Amino acid sequence: MIIPRKFSVVINQIIDLWVPPILRESWLFRAPARFFYRNAPIQIDKLKEHAFEMSDAELRLFYEETTLFVHQGVTDLSPKSAQGVLDAIASGPVLEVGCGHGWLAEQISKKFPVVATDFSLYGSYVSLTHSGFSAVESDIMSLPFSDNSFPTVVCTHTLEHVPDFQRALAELRRVCSEKLIVVVPRQRPYNVTFNPHVHFFPYRWSLLAYTGARQLESLELVGGDWLFIESMTK
């Protein structure tokens, strides 16, 4: 079942903001959350308990083994946040980290050369052999590129999944020479969520607490997502 991102943003706001926390953490949400995530090595409502102690191999296994009953189609980006990313790109080549099914990389490739990476090209990700860009299997924690090798680095709906947020962000900054573009969802932290997120950013300052503001070019809420842009030349 596909629920486009623009609708899932509304649903998320309703259950995060309108439902009292005592109900939000109850079996009323735990049971449906488990139903949405099939064959998961760890139940979705228990993932946050274990994520920060899991090895890279265990985390990879979770994403490769888990199947989604409900998902957001070819991209987790809302139309507005996707356009915000595309509008922010001024030069290439572009590195996209955490490319998923390659939808955004394909859009970017209409104007700029693109290298797209994901930590697993397993299963449906094998379809990343598009003519418009090249795909490389690599872990965000150790990108196989030299320092400052891409003028523009894009990473959308990825950092909220990565237990070691600071190390992942440092890698993105390392390979970027001009502009870093990051998108994460606005969401409140609960044990029971309908996604495998382990970091949450309900407020603008929540994201700044993780990233700092020294190189900040802009940070805006666009289409239900935080669009964070850093200038690496500051």
N, CA, C and O of each residue as an XYZ file, in Angstrom:
936
protein
N       0.848     -1.196      0.000
C       0.000      0.000      0.000
C       0.883      1.245      0.000
O       1.802      1.363      0.810
N       0.600      2.164     -0.905
C       1.395      3.385     -1.011
C       0.612      4.568     -0.453
O      -0.530      4.811     -0.843
N       1.242      5.303      0.470
C       0.688      6.559      0.978
C       1.678      7.659      0.622
O       2.750      7.719      1.225
N       1.364      8.531     -0.333
C       2.302      9.585     -0.722
C       2.733     10.433      0.477
O       1.975     10.621      1.429
N       3.954     10.934      0.410
C       4.540     11.685      1.520
C       3.670     12.864      1.947
O       3.584     13.148      3.142
N       3.032     13.551      1.024
C       2.244     14.725      1.400
C       1.077     14.344      2.302
O       0.619     15.162      3.099
N       0.584     13.092      2.181
C      -0.486     12.625      3.059
C       0.068     12.058      4.365
O      -0.532     12.232      5.426
N       1.218     11.377      4.284
C       1.795     10.820      5.509
C       2.245     11.923      6.460
O       2.241     11.727      7.675
N       2.635     13.087      5.921
C       2.993     14.231      6.767
C       1.794     14.666      7.601
O       1.928     14.925      8.797
N       0.639     14.745      6.981
C      -0.585     15.146      7.691
C      -0.952     14.110      8.746
O      -1.283     14.462      9.878
N      -0.894     12.828      8.375
C      -1.218     11.757      9.315
C      -0.280     11.798     10.515
O      -0.709     11.660     11.660
N       1.019     11.992     10.232
C       2.011     12.049     11.293
C       1.748     13.210     12.246
O       1.871     13.053     13.460
N       1.388     14.369     11.708
C       1.102     15.528     12.559
C      -0.092     15.275     13.462
O      -0.107     15.692     14.620
N      -1.089     14.591     12.927
C      -2.286     14.306     13.718
C      -1.957     13.380     14.884
O      -2.314     13.670     16.026
N      -1.274     12.262     14.602
C      -1.023     11.299     15.678
C       0.068     11.773     16.637
O       0.097     11.352     17.794
N       0.962     12.642     16.172
C       2.009     13.161     17.056
C       1.535     14.313     17.923
O       1.961     14.441     19.071
N       0.657     15.155     17.386
C       0.272     16.381     18.087
C      -1.085     16.292     18.778
O      -1.321     16.980     19.772
N      -1.966     15.462     18.268
C      -3.326     15.431     18.803
C      -3.584     14.281     19.758
O      -4.448     14.374     20.629
N      -2.833     13.192     19.596
C      -3.058     12.028     20.450
C      -2.256     12.182     21.738
O      -1.051     12.426     21.672
N      -2.889     12.048     22.921
C      -2.153     12.162     24.194
C      -1.032     11.124     24.274
O      -1.217      9.995     23.818
N       0.133     11.479     24.846
C       1.266     10.557     24.914
C       0.930      9.202     25.534
O       1.462      8.180     25.102
N       0.053      9.181     26.540
C      -0.275      7.908     27.195
C      -0.945      6.944     26.216
O      -0.784      5.730     26.334
N      -1.685      7.474     25.264
C      -2.294      6.642     24.229
C      -1.302      6.374     23.099
O      -1.270      5.292     22.513
N      -0.496      7.393     22.814
C       0.471      7.280     21.700
C       1.474      6.153     21.938
O       1.973      5.553     20.985
N       1.771      5.864     23.205
C       2.736      4.821     23.543
C       2.073      3.487     23.879
O       2.755      2.543     24.276
N       0.758      3.399     23.725
C       0.025      2.210     24.141
C      -0.050      1.164     23.036
O       0.426      1.386     21.923
N      -0.655      0.020     23.355
C      -0.824     -1.067     22.392
C      -1.666     -0.642     21.196
O      -1.600     -1.268     20.138
N      -2.465      0.428     21.356
C      -3.287      0.903     20.245
C      -2.435      1.290     19.039
O      -2.888      1.195     17.898
N      -1.204      1.724     19.292
C      -0.284      2.067     18.208
C       0.783      0.994     18.010
O       1.308      0.842     16.907
N       1.110      0.250     19.066
C       2.146     -0.768     18.949
C       1.736     -1.872     17.978
O       2.538     -2.294     17.145
N       0.518     -2.332     18.080
C       0.053     -3.426     17.214
C       0.034     -3.024     15.731
O       0.552     -3.768     14.899
N      -0.552     -1.865     15.378
C      -0.517     -1.458     13.964
C       0.893     -1.226     13.440
O       1.178     -1.535     12.282
N       1.792     -0.680     14.283
C       3.172     -0.434     13.845
C       3.853     -1.747     13.485
O       4.567     -1.830     12.485
N       3.631     -2.776     14.306
C       4.220     -4.091     14.016
C       3.642     -4.670     12.725
O       4.353     -5.330     11.968
N       2.386     -4.432     12.481
C       1.730     -4.960     11.288
C       2.328     -4.359     10.021
O       2.440     -5.038      9.001
N       2.710     -3.085     10.089
C       3.242     -2.403      8.915
C       4.620     -2.918      8.525
O       5.001     -2.839      7.357
N       5.381     -3.450      9.499
C       6.748     -3.892      9.246
C       6.830     -5.406      9.369
O       6.808     -5.951     10.472
N       6.923     -6.084      8.223
C       6.906     -7.543      8.182
C       8.329     -8.104      8.174
O       9.243     -7.498      7.615
N       8.497     -9.259      8.796
C       9.760    -10.015      8.789
C      10.920     -9.264      9.420
O      12.076     -9.612      9.175
N      10.650     -8.254     10.217
C      11.722     -7.480     10.835
C      12.459     -8.314     11.879
O      11.812     -8.940     12.719
N      13.805     -8.343     11.854
C      14.560     -9.077     12.879
C      14.291     -8.556     14.285
O      14.367     -9.302     15.261
N      13.978     -7.275     14.375
C      13.594     -6.654     15.651
C      12.266     -5.948     15.433
O      12.114     -5.214     14.457
N      11.313     -6.153     16.314
C      10.027     -5.485     16.171
C      10.226     -3.977     16.159
O      11.057     -3.444     16.895
N       9.457     -3.294     15.318
C       9.646     -1.863     15.100
C       9.520     -1.054     16.390
O      10.198     -0.040     16.556
N       8.655     -1.500     17.304
C       8.488     -0.755     18.554
C       9.617     -1.020     19.550
O       9.682     -0.384     20.602
N      10.504     -1.959     19.218
C      11.658     -2.246     20.070
C      12.968     -1.758     19.451
O      14.020     -1.819     20.087
N      12.901     -1.276     18.211
C      14.122     -0.921     17.491
C      14.944      0.122     18.225
O      16.164     -0.014     18.320
N      14.305      1.160     18.747
C      15.056      2.244     19.386
C      15.800      1.765     20.626
O      16.843      2.317     20.978
N      15.270      0.741     21.290
C      15.941      0.172     22.456
C      17.279     -0.445     22.074
O      18.225     -0.419     22.861
N      17.361     -1.001     20.862
C      18.531     -1.777     20.459
C      19.425     -1.068     19.438
O      20.596     -1.421     19.303
N      18.901     -0.091     18.729
C      19.614      0.474     17.575
C      21.008      0.980     17.913
O      21.936      0.800     17.124
N      21.171      1.609     19.071
C      22.447      2.230     19.401
C      23.489      1.216     19.876
O      24.648      1.562     20.104
N      23.058     -0.048     20.021
C      23.988     -1.114     20.385
C      24.175     -2.119     19.253
O      24.961     -3.057     19.384
N      23.469     -1.935     18.155
C      23.564     -2.862     17.023
C      24.833     -2.612     16.221
O      25.285     -1.475     16.090
N      25.398     -3.683     15.687
C      26.545     -3.549     14.789
C      26.056     -3.066     13.429
O      24.859     -3.088     13.146
N      26.995     -2.628     12.590
C      26.632     -2.208     11.239
C      25.965     -3.357     10.475
O      25.017     -3.142      9.720
N      26.470     -4.584     10.680
C      25.909     -5.749      9.991
C      24.480     -6.022     10.450
O      23.625     -6.371      9.637
N      24.220     -5.869     11.725
C      22.870     -6.098     12.256
C      21.901     -5.048     11.744
O      20.750     -5.354     11.432
N      22.367     -3.813     11.659
C      21.508     -2.748     11.156
C      21.203     -2.961      9.674
O      20.071     -2.765      9.230
N      22.213     -3.359      8.921
C      22.015     -3.644      7.507
C      20.989     -4.775      7.332
O      20.116     -4.705      6.466
N      21.111     -5.817      8.170
C      20.187     -6.952      8.095
C      18.755     -6.507      8.357
O      17.825     -6.992      7.713
N      18.574     -5.585      9.303
C      17.226     -5.098      9.607
C      16.582     -4.504      8.358
O      15.428     -4.804      8.051
N      17.314     -3.672      7.645
C      16.746     -3.003      6.473
C      16.601     -3.957      5.283
O      15.693     -3.793      4.468
N      17.474     -4.935      5.180
C      17.375     -5.870      4.064
C      16.273     -6.904      4.268
O      15.646     -7.341      3.302
N      16.032     -7.296      5.518
C      15.042     -8.340      5.799
C      13.625     -7.795      5.952
O      12.654     -8.505      5.690
N      13.508     -6.555      6.369
C      12.199     -5.994      6.680
C      11.460     -5.597      5.401
O      12.033     -4.974      4.508
N      10.200     -5.960      5.329
C       9.345     -5.535      4.225
C       8.245     -4.631      4.759
O       7.763     -4.818      5.876
N       7.854     -3.654      3.960
C       6.878     -2.666      4.386
C       5.513     -2.959      3.777
O       5.375     -3.121      2.564
N       4.507     -3.024      4.649
C       3.136     -3.160      4.146
C       2.644     -1.819      3.613
O       1.906     -1.765      2.629
N       3.059     -0.739      4.272
C       2.710      0.616      3.852
C       4.010      1.382      3.609
O       4.895      1.381      4.464
N       4.132      2.031      2.461
C       5.316      2.829      2.195
C       4.916      4.063      1.386
O       3.752      4.239      1.025
N       5.914      4.918      1.110
C       5.635      6.219      0.502
C       6.010      6.282     -0.971
O       6.207      7.366     -1.521
N       6.107      5.133     -1.602
C       6.379      5.108     -3.042
C       7.848      5.237     -3.362
O       8.694      4.748     -2.613
N       8.165      5.895     -4.476
C       9.540      5.950     -4.966
C      10.428      6.906     -4.175
O      11.650      6.871     -4.322
N       9.835      7.761     -3.338
C      10.624      8.696     -2.545
C       9.902      9.039     -1.256
O       8.672      9.067     -1.207
N      10.689      9.304     -0.199
C      10.129      9.769      1.070
C       9.964     11.282      1.088
O       9.408     11.827      2.041
N      10.431     11.962      0.063
C      10.327     13.416     -0.002
C       8.919     13.835     -0.389
O       8.288     13.207     -1.239
N       8.431     14.896      0.234
C       7.195     15.508     -0.233
C       7.506     16.315     -1.487
O       8.664     16.670     -1.708
N       6.516     16.612     -2.306
C       6.790     17.403     -3.515
C       7.505     18.722     -3.229
O       8.409     19.113     -3.968
N       7.100     19.408     -2.158
C       7.712     20.699     -1.836
C       9.152     20.545     -1.370
O      10.016     21.330     -1.760
N       9.421     19.535     -0.536
C      10.797     19.371     -0.060
C      11.701     18.895     -1.187
O      12.868     19.283     -1.247
N      11.181     18.059     -2.083
C      11.964     17.619     -3.240
C      12.340     18.808     -4.112
O      13.482     18.925     -4.557
N      11.378     19.687     -4.353
C      11.656     20.868     -5.164
C      12.632     21.789     -4.461
O      13.470     22.424     -5.101
N      12.521     21.862     -3.134
C      13.462     22.677     -2.369
C      14.890     22.198     -2.525
O      15.811     23.006     -2.646
N      15.081     20.882     -2.523
C      16.415     20.312     -2.729
C      16.924     20.643     -4.133
O      18.055     21.101     -4.293
N      16.096     20.414     -5.138
C      16.502     20.654     -6.524
C      16.844     22.127     -6.760
O      17.795     22.443     -7.475
N      16.064     23.021     -6.155
C      16.313     24.456     -6.315
C      17.621     24.887     -5.645
O      18.250     25.858     -6.066
N      18.021     24.160     -4.606
C      19.211     24.548     -3.842
C      20.508     24.129     -4.521
O      21.572     24.654     -4.194
N      20.435     23.192     -5.459
C      21.649     22.695     -6.121
C      22.102     23.694     -7.199
O      21.369     23.995     -8.141
N      23.319     24.188     -7.027
C      23.831     25.189     -7.965
C      24.999     24.687     -8.789
O      25.331     25.291     -9.809
N      25.636     23.593     -8.376
C      26.798     23.106     -9.119
C      26.973     21.613     -8.907
O      26.520     21.050     -7.910
N      27.631     20.993     -9.853
C      27.897     19.568     -9.794
C      29.366     19.298    -10.044
O      30.131     20.232    -10.285
N      29.773     18.051     -9.992
C      28.939     16.876     -9.789
C      28.358     16.802     -8.381
O      28.881     17.395     -7.437
N      27.258     16.055     -8.270
C      26.511     15.941     -7.020
C      26.657     14.520     -6.486
O      26.566     13.548     -7.236
N      26.884     14.417     -5.189
C      26.849     13.127     -4.509
C      25.570     13.047     -3.697
O      25.319     13.900     -2.846
N      24.748     12.017     -3.955
C      23.590     11.775     -3.097
C      23.882     10.563     -2.226
O      24.180      9.480     -2.729
N      23.793     10.755     -0.923
C      24.068      9.693      0.043
C      22.742      9.224      0.640
O      21.967     10.028      1.158
N      22.491      7.920      0.564
C      21.217      7.377      1.008
C      20.167      7.559     -0.070
O      19.109      8.143      0.166
N      20.469      7.052     -1.256
C      19.646      7.357     -2.432
C      18.386      6.511     -2.555
O      17.524      6.810     -3.381
N      18.259      5.441     -1.734
C      17.054      4.624     -1.830
C      16.873      4.037     -3.214
O      17.776      3.390     -3.742
N      15.715      4.260     -3.799
C      15.414      3.721     -5.116
C      15.935      4.594     -6.263
O      15.753      4.251     -7.431
N      16.575      5.709     -5.940
C      17.217      6.511     -6.971
C      16.359      7.582     -7.613
O      16.763      8.182     -8.610
N      15.173      7.835     -7.055
C      14.270      8.808     -7.680
C      14.883     10.204     -7.700
O      14.878     10.869     -8.736
N      15.414     10.654     -6.551
C      15.973     12.004     -6.495
C      17.218     12.112     -7.363
O      17.408     13.114     -8.051
N      18.060     11.096     -7.337
C      19.262     11.120     -8.178
C      18.885     11.265     -9.648
O      19.557     11.969    -10.402
N      17.826     10.608    -10.043
C      17.385     10.702    -11.438
C      16.914     12.117    -11.769
O      17.155     12.606    -12.873
N      16.245     12.780    -10.822
C      15.803     14.160    -11.059
C      17.001     15.102    -11.144
O      17.056     15.975    -12.010
N      17.955     14.917    -10.239
C      19.147     15.776    -10.233
C      19.944     15.595    -11.523
O      20.499     16.556    -12.056
N      19.999     14.347    -12.027
C      20.819     14.041    -13.199
C      20.337     14.722    -14.471
O      21.038     14.715    -15.483
N      19.157     15.304    -14.427
C      18.665     16.039    -15.598
C      19.448     17.337    -15.817
O      19.441     17.903    -16.910
N      20.130     17.803    -14.744
C      20.917     19.040    -14.849
C      22.393     18.862    -14.502
O      23.251     19.573    -15.026
N      22.688     17.897    -13.604
C      24.061     17.767    -13.110
C      24.492     16.301    -13.105
O      23.657     15.409    -12.957
N      25.801     16.047    -13.269
C      26.303     14.683    -13.083
C      26.075     14.246    -11.636
O      26.239     15.044    -10.712
N      25.697     12.979    -11.437
C      25.347     12.490    -10.107
C      26.006     11.141     -9.834
O      26.034     10.254    -10.687
N      26.534     11.017     -8.619
C      26.911      9.718     -8.068
C      25.964      9.458     -6.901
O      25.874     10.266     -5.977
N      25.261      8.332     -6.943
C      24.285      8.004     -5.904
C      24.779      6.820     -5.095
O      25.246      5.831     -5.660
N      24.680      6.912     -3.769
C      25.135      5.822     -2.913
C      24.042      5.403     -1.943
O      23.186      6.198     -1.555
N      24.094      4.137     -1.567
C      23.258      3.627     -0.481
C      24.030      2.491      0.176
O      24.869      1.854     -0.461
N      23.746      2.238      1.449
C      24.528      1.217      2.146
C      24.142     -0.195      1.727
O      24.826     -1.161      2.067
N      23.035     -0.313      0.983
C      22.672     -1.621      0.438
C      21.978     -1.441     -0.902
O      20.994     -0.709     -1.012
N      22.499     -2.115     -1.914
C      21.846     -2.133     -3.215
C      21.132     -3.459     -3.411
O      20.933     -3.922     -4.534
N      20.751     -4.060     -2.286
C      20.117     -5.382     -2.272
C      18.670     -5.296     -2.755
O      17.989     -4.294     -2.539
N      18.212     -6.368     -3.414
C      16.810     -6.468     -3.800
C      16.386     -5.387     -4.763
O      16.950     -5.257     -5.849
N      15.383     -4.601     -4.368
C      14.833     -3.581     -5.254
C      15.851     -2.494     -5.567
O      15.711     -1.788     -6.566
N      16.874     -2.350     -4.729
C      17.868     -1.314     -4.967
C      18.772     -1.639     -6.150
O      19.478     -0.760     -6.645
N      18.760     -2.876     -6.604
C      19.579     -3.257     -7.749
C      19.181     -2.473     -8.997
O      19.976     -2.331     -9.926
N      17.951     -1.965     -9.016
C      17.463     -1.223    -10.174
C      18.132      0.130    -10.332
O      17.732      0.918    -11.189
N      19.146      0.416     -9.520
C      19.811      1.719     -9.575
C      20.728      1.899    -10.781
O      21.414      2.918    -10.869
N      20.766      0.963    -11.696
C      21.608      1.103    -12.877
C      20.915      1.966    -13.928
O      20.707      1.533    -15.061
N      20.564      3.183    -13.543
C      19.956      4.135    -14.471
C      21.043      4.737    -15.354
O      22.202      4.823    -14.949
N      20.672      5.145    -16.543
C      21.649      5.747    -17.450
C      22.028      7.162    -17.012
O      23.084      7.669    -17.390
N      21.172      7.792    -16.221
C      21.416      9.187    -15.866
C      22.433      9.390    -14.766
O      22.934     10.502    -14.600
N      22.761      8.337    -13.995
C      23.720      8.500    -12.906
C      24.356      7.157    -12.584
O      23.873      6.108    -13.011
N      25.442      7.203    -11.828
C      26.103      5.976    -11.408
C      25.779      5.699     -9.949
O      25.624      6.628     -9.157
N      25.677      4.420     -9.592
C      25.336      4.019     -8.233
C      26.491      3.256     -7.607
O      27.110      2.406     -8.247
N      26.774      3.570     -6.348
C      27.867      2.939     -5.620
C      27.331      2.467     -4.272
O      26.695      3.238     -3.553
N      27.582      1.216     -3.927
C      27.197      0.726     -2.609
C      28.248      1.152     -1.605
O      29.404      0.742     -1.703
N      27.854      1.975     -0.634
C      28.809      2.433      0.376
C      28.071      2.862      1.632
O      26.923      3.303      1.583
N      28.747      2.723      2.740
C      28.202      3.081      4.042
C      28.438      4.567      4.283
O      29.528      5.075      4.018
N      27.427      5.260      4.780
C      27.562      6.683      5.082
C      28.664      6.943      6.105
O      29.214      8.043      6.159
N      28.987      5.939      6.914
C      30.020      6.095      7.936
C      31.432      6.103      7.363
O      32.374      6.540      8.023
N      31.575      5.618      6.134
C      32.906      5.540      5.524
C      32.760      5.648      4.016
O      32.834      4.646      3.306
N      32.554      6.853      3.533
C      32.329      7.062      2.105
C      33.644      6.911      1.333
O      34.670      7.442      1.758
N      33.623      6.193      0.206
C      34.853      5.906     -0.534
C      35.277      7.027     -1.475
O      35.580      6.794     -2.646
N      35.294      8.243     -0.944
C      35.653      9.409     -1.752
C      36.633     10.266     -0.966
O      36.634     10.256      0.265
N      37.464     11.002     -1.683
C      38.458     11.847     -1.036
C      37.811     13.105     -0.465
O      36.662     13.418     -0.777
N      38.548     13.813      0.363
C      38.059     15.050      0.964
C      37.691     16.063     -0.120
O      38.385     16.191     -1.129
N      36.587     16.782      0.105
C      36.164     17.875     -0.771
C      35.990     17.442     -2.230
O      36.249     18.230     -3.140
N      35.562     16.222     -2.458
C      35.520     15.693     -3.826
C      34.248     16.037     -4.587
O      34.198     15.849     -5.802
N      33.204     16.542     -3.899
C      31.967     16.920     -4.573
C      31.562     18.336     -4.168
O      31.487     18.633     -2.976
N      31.299     19.219     -5.140
C      30.819     20.555     -4.793
C      29.503     20.513     -4.001
O      29.298     21.309     -3.084
N      28.632     19.591     -4.359
C      27.324     19.495     -3.704
C      27.099     18.072     -3.203
O      27.270     17.102     -3.941
N      26.711     17.971     -1.932
C      26.363     16.680     -1.341
C      24.935     16.771     -0.823
O      24.581     17.713     -0.115
N      24.118     15.786     -1.181
C      22.702     15.743     -0.806
C      22.451     14.485      0.007
O      22.916     13.401     -0.345
N      21.715     14.639      1.094
C      21.362     13.484      1.930
C      19.952     13.719      2.482
O      19.754     14.593      3.326
N      18.973     12.941      2.007
C      17.587     13.160      2.409
C      17.003     11.917      3.058
O      17.198     10.799      2.583
N      16.284     12.133      4.153
C      15.592     11.060      4.878
C      16.513      9.867      5.143
O      16.155      8.711      4.919
N      17.699     10.193      5.625
C      18.697      9.167      5.933
C      19.256      9.320      7.341
O      19.327      8.339      8.082
N      19.652     10.523      7.723
C      20.325     10.727      9.007
C      19.451     10.361     10.203
O      19.974     10.002     11.258
N      18.136     10.444     10.059
C      17.258     10.065     11.167
C      17.296      8.566     11.453
O      16.839      8.119     12.505
N      17.846      7.786     10.508
C      17.947      6.329     10.666
C      19.281      5.888     11.250
O      19.401      4.757     11.722
N      20.291      6.764     11.226
C      21.668      6.374     11.526
C      21.957      6.580     13.012
O      21.889      7.711     13.492
N      22.278      5.520     13.748
C      22.529      5.692     15.184
C      23.608      6.731     15.500
O      23.413      7.582     16.368
N      24.750      6.666     14.795
C      25.833      7.621     15.063
C      25.679      8.833     14.135
O      26.360      8.944     13.116
N      24.787      9.717     14.506
C      24.445     10.875     13.690
C      25.669     11.750     13.439
O      25.908     12.161     12.303
N      26.441     12.039     14.470
C      27.557     12.967     14.348
C      28.641     12.425     13.415
O      29.223     13.177     12.633
N      28.909     11.131     13.497
C      29.917     10.544     12.612
C      29.453     10.581     11.156
O      30.242     10.857     10.252
N      28.175     10.302     10.939
C      27.632     10.337      9.575
C      27.685     11.752      9.010
O      28.061     11.949      7.855
N      27.313     12.729      9.817
C      27.340     14.119      9.364
C      28.773     14.564      9.054
O      29.008     15.293      8.090
N      29.718     14.123      9.872
C      31.117     14.474      9.632
C      31.599     13.934      8.279
O      32.368     14.601      7.587
N      31.151     12.731      7.899
C      31.515     12.164      6.601
C      30.925     12.986      5.452
O      31.600     13.238      4.454
N      29.667     13.401      5.598
C      29.042     14.234      4.563
C      29.818     15.537      4.393
O      30.060     15.980      3.270
N      30.198     16.133      5.488
C      30.950     17.386      5.428
C      32.341     17.173      4.843
O      32.859     18.033      4.131
N      32.934     16.045      5.138
C      34.304     15.765      4.663
C      34.386     15.746      3.143
O      35.331     16.284      2.565
N      33.405     15.130      2.493
C      33.487     14.963      1.031
C      32.879     16.142      0.271
O      32.895     16.163     -0.959
N      32.345     17.122      1.001
C      31.653     18.255      0.371
C      32.555     19.488      0.347
O      33.155     19.844      1.361
N      32.647     20.136     -0.815
C      33.506     21.314     -0.930
C      32.740     22.633     -0.948
O      33.314     23.681     -0.652
N      31.450     22.598     -1.292
C      30.720     23.865     -1.404
C      29.401     23.884     -0.621
O      29.228     24.713      0.273
N      28.475     22.985     -0.947
C      27.153     23.056     -0.337
C      26.661     21.669      0.084
O      26.666     20.724     -0.705
N      26.235     21.573      1.347
C      25.652     20.344      1.880
C      24.156     20.564      2.082
O      23.744     21.508      2.757
N      23.346     19.684      1.492
C      21.888     19.802      1.552
C      21.338     18.558      2.247
O      21.522     17.439      1.768
N      20.666     18.760      3.370
C      20.149     17.658      4.177
C      18.657     17.843      4.395
O      18.194     18.957      4.643
N      17.907     16.755      4.304
C      16.482     16.765      4.636
C      16.214     15.690      5.686
O      16.588     14.530      5.512
N      15.562     16.089      6.776
C      15.085     15.139      7.786
C      13.633     15.498      8.108
O      13.236     16.650      7.937
N      12.842     14.537      8.567
C      11.434     14.831      8.851
C      11.251     15.549     10.182
O      12.045     15.379     11.107
N      10.213     16.337     10.264
C       9.815     16.889     11.565
C       8.924     15.855     12.248
O       7.868     15.495     11.728
N       9.350     15.385     13.400
C       8.623     14.323     14.087
C       8.960     14.341     15.567
O      10.086     14.659     15.949
N       7.987     14.000     16.400
C       8.215     13.912     17.838
C       8.733     12.521     18.206
O       8.396     11.537     17.547
N       9.559     12.438     19.266
C      10.104     11.134     19.654
C       9.113     10.313     20.468
O       8.619     10.753     21.506
N       8.837      9.121     19.977
C       8.036      8.140     20.708
C       8.682      6.769     20.525
O       9.361      6.526     19.527
N       8.471      5.880     21.485
C       8.956      4.511     21.335
C       8.289      3.829     20.155
O       8.927      3.102     19.394
N       6.994      4.076     20.016
C       6.222      3.431     18.965
C       6.025      4.423     17.821
O       5.269      5.387     17.947
N       6.706      4.180     16.715
C       6.524      5.008     15.528
C       6.288      4.087     14.333
O       6.563      2.888     14.390
N       5.777      4.665     13.263
C       5.480      3.886     12.069
C       6.633      3.952     11.069
O       6.444      3.785      9.864
N       7.818      4.197     11.595
C       9.027      4.251     10.766
C      10.219      3.877     11.638
O      10.148      4.013     12.859
N      11.311      3.411     11.038
C      12.487      3.002     11.812
C      13.440      4.160     12.113
O      14.651      4.025     11.936
N      12.908      5.289     12.562
C      13.738      6.436     12.900
C      14.270      6.291     14.324
O      13.584      5.774     15.206
N      15.498      6.754     14.536
C      16.081      6.726     15.879
C      16.474      8.127     16.351
O      16.902      8.296     17.493
N      16.333      9.133     15.484
C      16.534     10.529     15.862
C      15.295     11.312     15.448
O      14.657     11.006     14.441
N      14.963     12.338     16.247
C      13.710     13.067     16.029
C      13.947     14.562     16.160
O      14.728     15.009     16.999
N      13.264     15.325     15.323
C      13.492     16.763     15.235
C      12.149     17.501     15.203
O      11.717     17.954     14.143
N      11.488     17.622     16.358
C      10.181     18.295     16.368
C      10.285     19.811     16.198
O       9.323     20.449     15.771
N      11.438     20.392     16.526
C      11.614     21.841     16.459
C      12.863     22.186     15.640
O      13.739     21.347     15.425
N      12.917     23.417     15.200
C      14.089     23.876     14.457
C      15.355     23.732     15.297
O      16.394     23.290     14.806
N      15.253     24.113     16.574
C      16.428     24.022     17.433
C      16.825     22.574     17.712
O      17.977     22.307     18.057
N      15.882     21.634     17.568
C      16.218     20.220     17.758
C      17.278     19.789     16.755
O      18.201     19.051     17.098
N      17.146     20.249     15.520
C      18.116     19.902     14.484
C      19.416     20.677     14.671
O      20.500     20.131     14.466
N      19.312     21.934     15.056
C      20.523     22.725     15.292
C      21.347     22.149     16.439
O      22.573     22.260     16.438
N      20.682     21.534     17.415
C      21.404     20.908     18.519
C      22.285     19.761     18.031
O      23.330     19.486     18.622
N      21.875     19.101     16.971
C      22.648     18.011     16.385
C      23.735     18.529     15.444
O      24.832     17.972     15.390
N      23.432     19.587     14.709
C      24.295     19.998     13.600
C      25.151     21.223     13.891
O      26.211     21.392     13.289
N      24.702     22.081     14.808
C      25.350     23.360     14.991
C      24.924     24.330     13.896
O      24.249     23.944     12.942
N      25.322     25.586     14.039
C      24.866     26.611     13.098
C      26.008     27.395     12.472
O      25.768     28.388     11.785
N      27.255     26.966     12.696
C      28.406     27.756     12.245
C      28.420     27.950     10.732
O      28.722     29.039     10.246
N      28.094     26.897      9.990
C      28.150     26.970      8.525
C      26.751     27.058      7.908
O      26.581     26.868      6.703
N      25.762     27.347      8.740
C      24.373     27.313      8.292
C      24.091     28.381      7.242
O      24.381     29.562      7.434
N      23.523     27.938      6.139
C      23.042     28.861      5.108
C      21.552     29.092      5.273
O      21.082     30.226      5.185
N      20.803     28.018      5.513
C      19.366     28.151      5.777
C      18.856     26.883      6.430
O      19.422     25.803      6.257
N      17.775     27.033      7.185
C      17.089     25.904      7.809
C      15.616     26.257      7.881
O      15.200     27.102      8.673
N      14.828     25.587      7.032
C      13.417     25.913      6.922
C      12.574     24.648      6.903
O      13.037     23.584      6.494
N      11.325     24.780      7.354
C      10.363     23.696      7.254
C       9.706     23.788      5.884
O       9.022     24.763      5.572
N       9.923     22.753      5.067
C       9.420     22.756      3.689
C       8.664     21.452      3.442
O       9.260     20.375      3.435
N       7.367     21.553      3.244
C       6.570     20.365      2.954
C       6.571     19.329      4.052
O       6.490     18.134      3.772
N       6.661     19.763      5.303
C       6.668     18.848      6.437
C       8.036     18.308      6.802
O       8.158     17.538      7.755
N       9.075     18.696      6.062
C      10.444     18.254      6.311
C      11.332     19.452      6.621
O      11.076     20.563      6.157
N      12.374     19.218      7.406
C      13.392     20.243      7.620
C      14.394     20.204      6.478
O      15.019     19.174      6.228
N      14.545     21.319      5.792
C      15.532     21.467      4.718
C      16.692     22.283      5.279
O      16.573     23.484      5.521
N      17.817     21.598      5.477
C      18.999     22.161      6.137
C      20.105     22.308      5.104
O      20.483     21.332      4.456
N      20.628     23.522      4.945
C      21.654     23.771      3.938
C      22.857     24.442      4.600
O      22.723     25.458      5.282
N      24.021     23.860      4.387
C      25.274     24.409      4.901
C      26.137     24.901      3.743
O      26.177     24.283      2.679
N      26.824     26.016      3.961
C      27.839     26.490      3.022
C      29.204     26.093      3.555
O      29.628     26.562      4.610
N      29.883     25.235      2.826
C      31.191     24.747      3.273
C      32.297     25.766      3.015
O      33.440     25.544      3.414
N      31.976     26.880      2.352
C      32.983     27.904      2.058
C      32.976     29.032      3.068
O      33.769     29.967      2.953
N      32.090     28.963      4.063
C      32.057     30.032      5.088
C      33.295     29.991      5.941
O      33.446     30.807      6.850
